Amino acid sequence: MIFPLKELIEYDENMYEITSASSRRAFQLSSVLDKDEKDDYDGKMVALAALQVFTKEVQFRMEVE
């Protein structure tokens, strides 16, 4: 799986939010997927998470404290 560079280049909103959302999603994926599922993605959880966030497969929101 390749990191979604085209989506990253074209993204014109808050880069901190999308980076934070992608890293949190990668942590979630690495926690719930078993070894065989991780092998399906060559262990590239950050690339998978970024793709899911950029394509809006998963939604996120930033909470202000």
N, C-alpha and C positions, 0 to 999 in steps of 0.2 A: 504494500500500500504506500502510495506516495502522498506526502504532505500537500494539502490543497493550496498551492502557491498562487494560482490564478485568483481564487477567492480572497486570499490574503492581500494581494496587491490591489484588488478592486474594492476592498472594504474601506468605507469612508466614515465609519462611526468610531466610537470610543475603543481604541486598541487595548487599553487596560482591561476593559470588561470582557472582550472576546478572548483575551489571553487567559484571564482568570477563569472564565467559564470552561475553556478547553482544558486547562490543567486540572480543574476540579473533576471534570468528566473523565479524564484519563485516570485519575485516582479511583473513581468509582468503578470504571471498567476493570482496572487491574485487581480490584478487590473482589469482584463478582464473577469474573470469567475464570474457568478452570484452565489448566495447562494446555489442553487440546484446542480450546477456543482461542487462546492467546497465540498458539502456533499457527492457526489459520490466518492471523494477521501479522505473522513474523514478529510478534511481541511489540509491535509499534502502536502502543496505546495512545500516544499523543497525537499521531497522525489520524487515527480512527476518531478520536474525540474531537479534534479540530474539524474534520470532515462532517461529523454529526452536528456540530454547532453551526458551522457555516451554511450547511444545507437545511438548517432548521429542523433536523430530525429530532433533536432535543431542544427544548426551550430553556432559557435562563433569565433570571432577573437579578439585579444587584440590589441588596437591601441596605438602606442607609440607617446607621445606628444613631 
